[in-house]
């Protein structure tokens, strides 16, 4: 990580203002800069950072150049991207959430694979967009207000019938709604990637990853209030107890009225953090 990479990340994700206008936010750049948090310091600043970003963009450009000019749009993309896929084992690895690694390994989590598809499609002039189904992330190819199909990059870009999309949502206990099929906001996509990193980084040896994922999420133009508690707990996990107690107490004060039990829980964690300073 570096101050330079974080400053650039903040500039990219805030380009569209608080609303996160999809036309202004470069998802490829945001996820490349996010990955700088996981590399050594000398690779996250100066020439190292420039190389990381330029290398990722060049790989996306090269993939776009392999998209055929003719044919059905989803098949055109699959011609260039069919070698990208995922498996259940990817959920155990941080690399599956880092765009440069996904481009290199051609394996990753659904949301990263879908981003590869949409970014290659944008470069190739193919209409495509991310679709955040409950419990899964896929790609819509076509007009979101007209004729379109769903494809699943996690399975190499196979077509995903809408009844299967309904089943996927039902497996999470939710019903598939029309808004689930709309283009996914890029800020929400970045937030979802960072949430995946935080869920992966729940063990003590991964505490520093949990912390940077929370810190980056706080740089987004909007985020869930509960992230403040997650940030405080991440500070505890890396031994920054004084900062943690302050963050958690501020969070508790904010939610005290509508969520008194949650506020008391946060204060209890804050007291425990302060006790470890003695």
Backbone bond lengths (Angstrom), bond angles and torsions (degrees), N, CA, C in turn:
res aa  C-N    CA-C-N  psi(-1)  N-CA   C-N-CA  omega(-1)  CA-C   N-CA-C  phi
1 X - - - 1.461 - - 1.519 109.10 -
2 X 1.312 117.10 158.86 1.460 121.78 175.90 1.514 108.80 -156.24
3 X 1.352 114.45 159.68 1.460 118.58 176.12 1.517 110.28 -62.48
4 X 1.339 116.42 -34.84 1.469 120.27 -178.49 1.518 110.99 -65.72
5 X 1.334 117.60 -44.46 1.463 119.79 -178.44 1.525 110.82 -67.13
6 X 1.322 116.97 -36.82 1.469 119.56 179.53 1.522 111.64 -69.77
7 X 1.323 116.07 -37.68 1.462 118.69 178.32 1.522 110.37 -64.42
8 X 1.317 116.64 -42.53 1.461 120.02 178.56 1.525 110.90 -66.56
9 X 1.338 116.56 -39.71 1.460 120.46 177.53 1.528 109.99 -59.26
10 X 1.325 116.65 -47.62 1.468 120.55 -179.48 1.524 110.77 -60.97
11 X 1.325 117.34 -41.81 1.467 120.39 179.26 1.531 111.06 -61.32
12 X 1.336 116.53 -41.61 1.470 120.61 -177.74 1.521 110.82 -67.23
13 X 1.339 117.62 -49.15 1.459 119.10 -174.34 1.521 112.87 -74.47
14 X 1.329 116.74 -19.15 1.471 119.40 179.03 1.524 112.79 -97.53
15 X 1.321 116.42 5.63 1.468 120.01 -176.60 1.520 112.29 -60.27
16 X 1.316 117.34 -32.11 1.455 120.32 -179.11 1.503 114.24 -93.09
17 X 1.345 117.44 9.47 1.453 120.11 -178.46 1.519 110.98 75.48
18 X 1.321 115.92 -169.50 1.459 120.86 -176.37 1.517 112.29 -60.94
19 X 1.346 116.42 -28.57 1.461 119.73 -179.33 1.525 112.02 -77.58
20 X 1.342 117.13 -16.10 1.460 119.46 -179.02 1.514 111.86 61.61
21 X 1.330 117.47 54.52 1.460 121.90 -178.28 1.525 110.26 -53.44
22 X 1.340 118.24 118.55 1.467 120.96 -177.31 1.514 114.11 -56.69
23 X 1.334 117.45 -26.72 1.458 120.35 -179.56 1.523 112.36 -74.31
24 X 1.315 117.36 -15.53 1.465 121.16 -175.44 1.521 113.79 -107.45
25 X 1.315 118.21 -17.64 1.468 122.00 -174.72 1.522 109.85 -97.80
26 X 1.325 117.06 119.66 1.456 122.80 178.67 1.523 108.84 -87.30
27 X 1.317 116.36 102.78 1.457 120.95 -177.62 1.521 111.51 -65.38
28 X 1.335 117.96 -38.10 1.461 120.04 -179.99 1.527 110.71 -60.88
29 X 1.330 117.22 -46.32 1.461 120.61 179.57 1.524 111.21 -64.60
30 X 1.324 117.42 -42.20 1.464 120.54 -179.35 1.524 111.12 -59.17
31 X 1.326 116.86 -44.23 1.468 119.53 -176.70 1.523 111.78 -76.47
32 X 1.315 118.34 -28.98 1.464 119.77 173.70 1.532 110.33 -68.03
33 X 1.316 117.38 -42.24 1.456 120.80 178.68 1.525 110.99 -68.88
34 X 1.316 117.10 -35.37 1.465 120.64 174.50 1.526 110.53 -57.16
35 X 1.318 116.77 -40.50 1.468 120.45 -176.76 1.520 112.03 -66.56
36 X 1.334 118.05 -19.95 1.463 120.99 178.88 1.519 111.77 -63.13
37 X 1.324 117.35 -21.58 1.458 120.81 178.86 1.525 112.37 -66.59
38 X 1.313 116.64 -22.15 1.464 120.43 -173.57 1.520 113.04 -100.11
39 X 1.332 117.97 3.54 1.462 120.80 -178.39 1.521 109.30 -109.51
40 X 1.335 118.23 162.67 1.478 120.54 177.41 1.517 111.89 -57.28
41 X 1.343 115.32 155.25 1.465 120.36 -174.83 1.521 113.10 -56.03
42 X 1.344 117.91 -37.52 1.461 119.21 -176.85 1.523 112.61 -71.44
43 X 1.345 116.72 -13.98 1.460 120.64 176.98 1.526 111.69 -97.32
44 X 1.332 117.06 -4.43 1.462 121.12 -176.35 1.519 112.42 -107.39
45 X 1.336 116.55 10.94 1.458 119.87 177.94 1.518 109.22 -148.61
46 X 1.324 116.22 163.12 1.456 121.31 176.75 1.514 112.92 56.59
47 X 1.338 116.44 -139.89 1.468 120.62 -178.30 1.521 113.26 -59.26
48 X 1.339 116.58 -33.03 1.460 119.30 179.49 1.516 112.31 -62.46
49 X 1.331 116.20 -43.61 1.463 120.43 178.99 1.523 110.62 -67.15
50 X 1.328 116.57 -41.74 1.463 119.70 179.15 1.524 110.50 -61.94
51 X 1.332 116.53 -40.01 1.459 120.45 179.49 1.522 111.27 -66.05
52 X 1.338 116.51 -40.94 1.466 120.37 179.65 1.536 110.45 -60.94
53 X 1.327 116.05 -47.99 1.463 120.50 -177.78 1.524 110.84 -68.47
54 X 1.325 116.68 -48.85 1.461 120.11 -178.04 1.518 111.52 -62.44
55 X 1.341 116.84 -38.01 1.460 120.11 179.44 1.518 111.95 -63.75
56 X 1.340 116.79 -43.22 1.460 120.19 178.98 1.513 112.10 -64.64
57 X 1.325 116.93 -44.05 1.463 120.33 179.41 1.527 110.99 -63.78
58 X 1.338 116.79 -38.52 1.462 120.16 179.73 1.524 111.24 -65.81
59 X 1.320 117.41 -37.10 1.465 120.01 178.36 1.528 110.89 -66.11
60 X 1.322 116.78 -40.13 1.463 119.74 176.99 1.524 110.91 -65.25
61 X 1.322 116.60 -40.14 1.463 120.80 177.30 1.521 110.92 -61.31
62 X 1.333 116.49 -42.70 1.467 120.39 -178.49 1.520 111.21 -65.68
63 X 1.313 116.92 -39.10 1.465 120.21 177.59 1.529 110.51 -65.00
64 X 1.326 116.14 -40.42 1.469 119.89 179.33 1.517 110.94 -63.12
65 X 1.330 116.50 -34.35 1.467 119.88 179.21 1.520 112.22 -66.69
66 X 1.340 117.22 -19.54 1.465 121.76 179.34 1.527 113.29 -88.38
67 X 1.338 117.26 -3.52 1.466 120.27 179.23 1.535 108.65 -76.13
68 X 1.333 118.44 123.05 1.475 120.10 -179.10 1.529 111.92 -62.30
69 X 1.303 115.70 154.22 1.470 121.00 -179.77 1.528 112.54 -78.69
70 X 1.324 117.50 -23.28 1.456 121.41 -175.32 1.523 110.41 -119.57
71 X 1.347 114.51 159.13 1.454 120.53 175.41 1.512 112.10 113.24
72 X 1.322 115.47 175.55 1.461 121.57 177.91 1.524 108.41 -66.84
73 X 1.327 117.01 138.79 1.461 120.26 -170.08 1.522 113.35 -57.92
74 X 1.334 118.27 -43.89 1.460 118.43 -178.70 1.526 111.51 -66.42
75 X 1.337 117.11 -34.19 1.457 120.32 178.11 1.517 111.51 -71.76
76 X 1.328 116.72 -34.81 1.462 119.95 176.00 1.538 110.27 -60.00
77 X 1.327 115.75 -45.81 1.456 119.17 179.42 1.528 111.26 -66.68
78 X 1.311 116.76 -38.98 1.468 119.55 -178.68 1.527 111.53 -65.47
79 X 1.328 116.79 -30.05 1.453 119.79 177.24 1.525 111.03 -58.60
80 X 1.329 115.95 -40.38 1.465 120.57 -178.92 1.521 113.03 -87.12
81 X 1.328 117.00 -25.62 1.470 120.10 -168.30 1.523 113.83 -120.52
82 X 1.306 118.17 4.03 1.462 120.36 -176.29 1.509 114.27 -62.73
83 X 1.339 117.70 -19.41 1.470 120.15 179.13 1.523 112.19 -78.86
84 X 1.337 117.43 -12.75 1.467 121.07 176.69 1.528 109.23 -82.48
85 X 1.320 116.48 134.57 1.461 120.78 -179.95 1.527 108.30 -162.27
86 X 1.318 115.65 -178.88 1.456 120.45 178.40 1.508 110.99 -141.89
87 X 1.317 115.76 171.23 1.465 121.81 176.84 1.520 108.35 -148.87
88 X 1.313 116.27 168.29 1.465 120.00 -177.51 1.527 111.71 -60.61
89 X 1.325 118.24 -28.70 1.467 120.89 -179.18 1.526 112.29 -66.90
90 X 1.330 117.65 -22.56 1.462 120.32 -179.16 1.523 112.21 -63.36
91 X 1.324 117.07 -25.95 1.463 120.06 -178.33 1.529 111.97 -67.94
92 X 1.317 117.61 -14.45 1.459 121.40 -179.17 1.524 112.71 -91.74
93 X 1.331 117.83 1.17 1.461 120.68 -172.92 1.522 111.58 -126.52
94 X 1.326 116.17 132.06 1.460 121.24 176.37 1.521 111.40 -60.40
95 X 1.337 117.31 -35.72 1.462 121.51 -177.56 1.526 112.18 -55.27
96 X 1.325 117.05 -27.20 1.456 121.13 -178.60 1.517 112.69 -70.75
97 X 1.355 116.74 -9.95 1.462 121.78 177.59 1.520 112.82 -110.20
98 X 1.337 117.29 5.90 1.460 121.78 -177.50 1.522 109.05 -111.47
99 X 1.329 116.93 119.11 1.456 121.10 -172.52 1.533 113.60 -56.94
100 X 1.333 121.08 -44.92 1.473 118.59 179.64 1.527 112.34 -60.25
101 X 1.324 116.86 -38.10 1.464 120.41 179.36 1.523 111.30 -69.16
102 X 1.313 116.39 -38.82 1.467 120.04 178.67 1.531 109.99 -64.67
103 X 1.320 116.53 -41.08 1.464 119.95 177.85 1.528 110.82 -64.56
104 X 1.322 116.92 -36.73 1.461 120.95 -179.25 1.526 111.92 -74.78
105 X 1.335 116.73 -46.20 1.461 121.61 -174.57 1.531 112.80 -86.01
106 X 1.345 115.62 -19.69 1.461 122.04 -175.70 1.532 110.96 60.67
107 X 1.301 115.27 30.25 1.462 123.10 176.88 1.518 107.47 -139.45
108 X 1.325 116.90 149.61 1.448 119.09 177.19 1.511 111.81 173.53
109 X 1.329 115.10 -175.53 1.457 121.06 177.16 1.527 109.87 -74.96
110 X 1.331 117.00 158.48 1.463 120.39 -176.39 1.525 114.17 -54.00
111 X 1.319 117.73 -40.02 1.464 119.67 -175.44 1.527 111.11 -69.69
112 X 1.349 117.73 -34.37 1.470 119.91 177.33 1.520 110.45 -73.40
113 X 1.316 117.74 -41.55 1.462 120.71 177.30 1.524 110.68 -62.50
114 X 1.315 116.65 -39.80 1.471 120.33 178.43 1.515 111.02 -65.20
115 X 1.333 116.99 -36.24 1.458 119.93 176.93 1.520 110.86 -65.17
116 X 1.329 117.78 -39.64 1.465 120.04 175.37 1.525 109.50 -57.60
117 X 1.321 116.71 -45.44 1.472 120.34 179.98 1.525 111.38 -61.53
118 X 1.328 117.27 -48.06 1.468 118.87 -174.93 1.525 111.51 -70.46
119 X 1.326 117.25 -34.09 1.466 119.25 179.53 1.524 111.34 -73.17
120 X 1.316 117.56 -37.09 1.465 120.37 174.75 1.529 109.36 -67.03
121 X 1.323 116.68 -41.86 1.467 120.54 178.81 1.525 111.20 -60.52
122 X 1.325 116.98 -42.79 1.472 120.50 179.00 1.516 110.80 -58.92
123 X 1.310 116.30 -43.49 1.458 120.50 -179.50 1.532 111.85 -67.85
124 X 1.341 115.89 -32.67 1.463 120.27 -176.97 1.524 112.81 -89.52
125 X 1.336 117.02 -0.97 1.455 120.22 179.90 1.513 113.89 75.29
126 X 1.345 117.16 25.14 1.461 121.94 178.59 1.525 108.13 -100.67
127 X 1.332 119.07 128.87 1.474 120.26 179.54 1.529 110.88 -70.61
128 X 1.320 116.62 115.89 1.464 121.61 -179.62 1.525 108.47 -154.97
129 X 1.321 117.21 155.19 1.458 122.11 -176.23 1.524 109.35 -157.26
130 X 1.322 116.06 152.79 1.451 121.17 177.06 1.517 111.42 -72.50
131 X 1.327 115.58 145.57 1.468 122.40 179.73 1.530 107.76 -128.49
132 X 1.321 115.85 115.02 1.462 120.46 -178.19 1.515 111.96 -93.35
133 X 1.323 116.29 81.80 1.459 119.99 175.27 1.528 109.84 -68.12
134 X 1.315 118.37 153.21 1.461 118.84 170.17 1.530 109.43 -60.95
135 X 1.333 116.81 119.57 1.445 120.48 177.04 1.515 116.05 87.12
136 X 1.323 118.69 -2.30 1.461 119.79 -179.26 1.530 108.38 -162.01
137 X 1.340 115.41 162.68 1.460 120.28 178.21 1.514 108.02 -132.41
138 X 1.339 116.10 127.98 1.460 121.04 -176.26 1.527 108.93 -135.66
139 X 1.315 116.14 -168.21 1.462 121.31 -177.31 1.523 109.79 -128.78
140 X 1.322 115.67 136.19 1.451 121.25 170.23 1.515 109.17 -96.89
141 X 1.320 117.05 132.18 1.460 121.77 178.43 1.524 107.32 -116.80
142 X 1.326 116.17 120.94 1.461 120.98 -177.63 1.510 110.73 123.75
143 X 1.304 115.57 -155.63 1.461 122.94 -177.41 1.526 109.32 -94.13
144 X 1.336 119.50 117.46 1.467 120.22 -179.47 1.520 113.26 -61.41
145 X 1.330 116.72 -20.21 1.462 120.82 178.30 1.527 112.50 -102.35
146 X 1.321 116.30 5.01 1.459 120.49 -178.01 1.513 111.24 -143.25
147 X 1.327 116.50 -129.55 1.453 121.32 -178.04 1.520 110.25 -81.18
148 X 1.317 115.55 123.78 1.458 120.02 177.40 1.512 109.13 -155.79
149 X 1.335 115.36 162.48 1.461 121.60 175.24 1.518 108.03 -127.09
150 X 1.313 115.89 159.13 1.458 121.47 173.11 1.525 108.79 -102.06
151 X 1.328 115.95 137.31 1.458 120.77 173.38 1.524 107.69 -125.86
152 X 1.326 114.90 152.47 1.460 121.13 -177.28 1.525 109.88 -112.77
153 X 1.327 118.93 98.01 1.462 120.56 179.82 1.519 113.68 -60.97
154 X 1.333 118.09 -22.87 1.466 121.41 179.66 1.528 110.74 -66.32
155 X 1.326 116.80 -23.63 1.468 121.17 177.52 1.524 111.03 -109.94
156 X 1.324 116.63 27.98 1.453 120.33 177.85 1.508 114.40 82.94
157 X 1.322 117.33 9.66 1.460 120.69 177.85 1.516 114.48 94.75
158 X 1.317 116.70 22.10 1.467 118.64 176.62 1.526 110.54 -65.16
159 X 1.322 115.63 150.40 1.461 119.56 173.94 1.522 110.12 -61.93
160 X 1.327 115.98 140.63 1.457 121.96 178.77 1.525 108.22 -114.22
161 X 1.337 118.31 104.23 1.476 120.00 179.25 1.524 110.67 -61.02
162 X 1.313 115.73 151.85 1.457 119.35 -177.14 1.528 111.99 -66.51
163 X 1.342 117.81 -29.34 1.458 117.42 177.52 1.525 110.72 -68.79
164 X 1.330 117.02 -31.26 1.469 119.73 175.14 1.521 110.15 -69.98
165 X 1.328 117.44 -37.32 1.462 120.54 175.94 1.528 110.20 -61.22
166 X 1.338 116.64 -39.21 1.469 119.93 176.70 1.519 110.88 -63.59
167 X 1.332 116.70 -39.38 1.468 120.42 179.41 1.523 111.10 -65.27
168 X 1.332 116.93 -40.15 1.464 121.02 179.28 1.530 109.79 -61.66
169 X 1.320 116.66 -44.39 1.466 120.27 178.13 1.525 110.61 -63.80
170 X 1.329 116.49 -41.33 1.460 120.57 -178.67 1.521 111.63 -63.68
171 X 1.326 116.79 -30.87 1.466 120.40 179.53 1.522 111.85 -66.17
172 X 1.325 117.27 -19.69 1.465 121.46 176.10 1.522 111.59 -94.37
173 X 1.337 116.58 1.31 1.451 120.80 -178.06 1.511 114.26 83.90
174 X 1.339 116.49 15.14 1.459 120.55 -178.51 1.520 110.19 -122.07
175 X 1.317 115.33 158.22 1.456 121.23 176.22 1.520 109.19 -96.02
176 X 1.326 116.20 141.69 1.459 120.53 177.17 1.520 108.87 -70.23
177 X 1.330 115.82 126.44 1.462 121.28 -178.04 1.514 109.38 -118.24
178 X 1.329 117.45 157.44 1.474 119.64 -178.47 1.519 113.71 -54.66
179 X 1.341 117.48 -35.93 1.462 119.09 -178.38 1.530 112.60 -67.32
180 X 1.336 116.77 -23.04 1.463 119.54 177.44 1.523 111.83 -66.80
181 X 1.324 117.36 -21.35 1.464 121.96 -177.19 1.520 112.44 -96.63
182 X 1.336 117.03 2.17 1.457 120.80 179.16 1.529 110.01 -79.35
183 X 1.343 117.95 159.67 1.469 120.39 176.32 1.526 111.40 -56.12
184 X 1.309 115.56 130.66 1.464 121.02 -177.01 1.523 109.92 -76.85
185 X 1.317 115.70 131.75 1.454 121.00 179.95 1.530 109.92 -64.08
186 X 1.343 118.96 134.57 1.462 120.35 -177.52 1.524 113.79 -61.12
187 X 1.327 117.74 -34.29 1.463 119.51 177.28 1.523 110.14 -65.08
188 X 1.317 117.05 -41.07 1.463 120.23 177.10 1.525 110.96 -65.88
189 X 1.338 116.31 -32.93 1.456 119.56 177.59 1.525 110.78 -65.88
190 X 1.335 117.45 -46.51 1.465 120.82 177.44 1.526 109.96 -60.80
191 X 1.323 116.62 -43.11 1.461 120.95 179.54 1.528 110.72 -61.07
192 X 1.321 116.43 -39.51 1.461 120.66 -179.94 1.533 110.68 -67.46
193 X 1.329 117.62 -38.63 1.467 121.00 176.43 1.528 109.82 -62.86
194 X 1.329 117.04 -46.26 1.461 120.40 179.70 1.524 111.40 -64.18
195 X 1.332 116.75 -34.98 1.463 119.71 175.16 1.513 111.53 -63.75
196 X 1.327 117.08 -38.33 1.466 120.61 176.43 1.523 110.88 -61.96
197 X 1.338 116.46 -41.32 1.465 120.05 178.70 1.519 110.28 -63.27
198 X 1.327 117.94 -43.26 1.468 120.58 -179.46 1.520 111.14 -64.32
199 X 1.314 116.99 -38.65 1.473 119.06 178.37 1.520 111.06 -67.55
200 X 1.325 117.09 -34.79 1.460 120.98 176.99 1.527 110.75 -68.26
201 X 1.325 116.59 -33.89 1.467 121.65 -169.75 1.522 112.62 -96.52
202 X 1.311 117.84 46.57 1.467 119.97 -177.38 1.525 112.90 -91.90
203 X 1.329 118.50 -10.73 1.463 120.74 -179.53 1.527 110.08 -88.05
204 X 1.332 118.20 155.67 1.474 120.54 -175.56 1.523 114.14 -56.20
205 X 1.322 117.82 -39.00 1.461 119.42 -176.89 1.532 112.75 -70.53
206 X 1.323 116.86 -11.66 1.456 121.12 179.32 1.522 112.04 -107.03
207 X 1.328 117.08 14.15 1.466 121.38 -172.53 1.521 112.61 -59.34
208 X 1.340 117.72 -38.39 1.465 118.61 -177.51 1.528 111.14 -65.91
209 X 1.336 117.03 -30.95 1.460 120.18 177.44 1.534 110.41 -70.29
210 X 1.324 115.26 -39.87 1.466 118.49 176.69 1.525 110.65 -60.43
211 X 1.340 115.55 -38.37 1.460 119.19 -178.73 1.521 111.61 -66.95
212 X 1.340 117.98 -49.36 1.468 117.24 -177.76 1.526 112.05 -66.60
213 X 1.335 116.64 -31.29 1.469 118.21 177.62 1.525 110.75 -65.77
214 X 1.324 116.66 -37.70 1.468 119.96 176.92 1.523 110.73 -69.53
215 X 1.326 117.10 -40.78 1.463 120.31 -179.01 1.528 111.45 -64.74
216 X 1.320 117.16 -40.55 1.466 119.36 177.55 1.526 110.64 -66.70
217 X 1.323 116.76 -40.18 1.465 119.37 179.59 1.522 111.16 -61.23
218 X 1.324 116.85 -33.30 1.462 120.38 178.45 1.532 111.91 -70.61
219 X 1.331 117.52 -17.31 1.462 121.05 176.97 1.523 112.67 -81.93
220 X 1.335 117.38 -13.16 1.458 120.37 179.53 1.525 109.91 -66.08
221 X 1.325 117.64 152.36 1.473 119.41 -177.63 1.525 113.19 -66.92
222 X 1.307 117.22 -13.84 1.464 121.19 174.36 1.521 107.84 -152.33
223 X 1.333 115.86 147.84 1.458 120.40 177.95 1.517 108.82 -160.32
224 X 1.309 114.73 161.28 1.453 121.73 179.87 1.527 109.99 -69.37
225 X 1.324 116.79 140.83 1.461 121.01 -179.20 1.521 111.74 -59.08
226 X 1.335 116.98 -33.95 1.465 120.72 -179.40 1.514 113.49 -61.66
227 X 1.330 117.72 -15.86 1.461 120.44 177.54 1.522 110.71 -61.71
228 X 1.336 117.44 -28.98 1.467 120.38 179.33 1.529 110.84 -62.30
229 X 1.312 116.26 -39.61 1.460 118.54 177.34 1.525 110.50 -68.02
230 X 1.324 116.67 -42.15 1.461 120.25 178.90 1.526 110.32 -60.72
231 X 1.326 116.80 -39.72 1.459 121.05 177.92 1.528 110.53 -62.94
232 X 1.313 116.47 -45.31 1.461 120.24 178.53 1.519 111.87 -60.30
233 X 1.327 116.75 -43.14 1.462 119.99 179.92 1.531 111.02 -67.89
234 X 1.335 116.77 -32.92 1.466 119.95 176.44 1.527 110.39 -67.11
235 X 1.324 117.55 -37.59 1.462 120.60 175.98 1.525 110.93 -63.51
236 X 1.315 117.16 -39.21 1.467 120.41 175.27 1.518 110.14 -60.20
237 X 1.324 116.76 -43.45 1.460 121.70 -175.17 1.530 112.54 -63.27
238 X 1.352 117.25 -28.33 1.466 119.88 178.82 1.526 111.82 -99.01
239 X 1.329 117.59 7.12 1.462 120.97 174.07 1.512 115.48 85.36
240 X 1.320 118.21 13.66 1.466 120.78 178.56 1.532 108.29 -94.64
241 X 1.351 114.88 71.69 1.455 121.54 -166.62 1.525 113.66 -69.95
242 X 1.328 117.35 -38.55 1.468 119.05 -178.65 1.528 110.90 -65.34
243 X 1.335 116.38 -45.69 1.462 119.89 177.29 1.528 110.46 -62.19
244 X 1.323 115.56 -40.58 1.464 120.07 -177.89 1.528 111.07 -61.84
245 X 1.321 116.60 -45.28 1.465 119.49 -178.59 1.526 111.09 -62.81
246 X 1.349 116.71 -38.82 1.465 119.76 179.38 1.528 111.33 -65.90
247 X 1.353 116.55 -44.99 1.464 120.91 -179.96 1.526 110.64 -62.25
248 X 1.313 116.35 -43.92 1.470 120.27 -177.12 1.529 111.78 -69.62
249 X 1.312 117.59 -37.06 1.471 119.75 178.06 1.526 110.61 -68.74
250 X 1.331 117.41 -39.51 1.467 119.87 176.34 1.520 110.64 -62.48
251 X 1.325 116.04 -41.49 1.465 120.90 177.74 1.529 110.13 -61.81
252 X 1.330 116.43 -44.55 1.471 120.50 -179.56 1.522 111.18 -61.93
253 X 1.326 116.72 -41.30 1.469 120.01 179.08 1.530 110.85 -62.85
254 X 1.330 116.80 -35.84 1.463 121.15 -177.57 1.518 111.87 -67.91
255 X 1.334 117.04 -38.06 1.464 120.71 -173.58 1.521 113.47 -102.84
256 X 1.322 117.11 4.19 1.463 120.92 -171.88 1.521 112.53 -55.29
257 X 1.342 117.21 -41.81 1.466 119.49 -177.64 1.514 113.63 -66.21
258 X 1.329 117.93 -60.24 1.467 119.44 -175.69 1.526 114.49 -77.65
259 X 1.350 118.35 -21.58 1.473 120.31 -174.10 1.534 109.85 -137.39
260 X 1.325 117.04 68.44 1.474 119.63 -174.20 1.531 113.75 -64.21
261 X 1.317 118.53 -35.53 1.460 120.14 -179.65 1.536 110.67 -68.59
262 X 1.332 116.52 -41.65 1.464 120.75 176.71 1.526 109.95 -63.94
263 X 1.329 117.03 -38.99 1.460 120.89 178.93 1.523 110.60 -63.26
264 X 1.317 117.41 -43.10 1.463 120.24 179.51 1.523 111.25 -65.40
265 X 1.317 116.49 -37.47 1.467 120.02 177.25 1.529 110.34 -62.21
266 X 1.329 117.20 -43.74 1.460 120.76 178.77 1.524 110.83 -63.93
267 X 1.322 117.59 -40.11 1.467 120.29 178.42 1.519 111.36 -65.55
268 X 1.319 117.08 -35.35 1.462 120.12 178.00 1.533 110.69 -63.70
269 X 1.338 116.24 -42.65 1.468 119.73 177.33 1.527 109.85 -64.43
270 X 1.342 116.82 -39.06 1.463 120.88 178.89 1.540 110.61 -62.87
271 X 1.332 117.20 -41.72 1.484 120.33 178.54 1.521 110.32 -63.44
272 X 1.311 116.00 -41.73 1.467 119.88 178.86 1.531 110.85 -63.49
273 X 1.332 116.28 -38.54 1.472 119.00 177.82 1.511 111.31 -64.81
274 X 1.332 117.35 -44.05 1.468 120.13 178.83 1.522 111.24 -62.59
275 X 1.323 117.03 -36.94 1.463 120.82 -179.87 1.516 111.92 -62.43
276 X 1.330 116.47 -28.55 1.461 119.63 -178.75 1.525 111.94 -78.80
277 X 1.341 117.34 -5.56 1.462 120.70 175.52 1.521 111.56 -79.39
278 X 1.323 117.69 -19.47 1.469 122.19 -175.78 1.537 111.48 -78.25
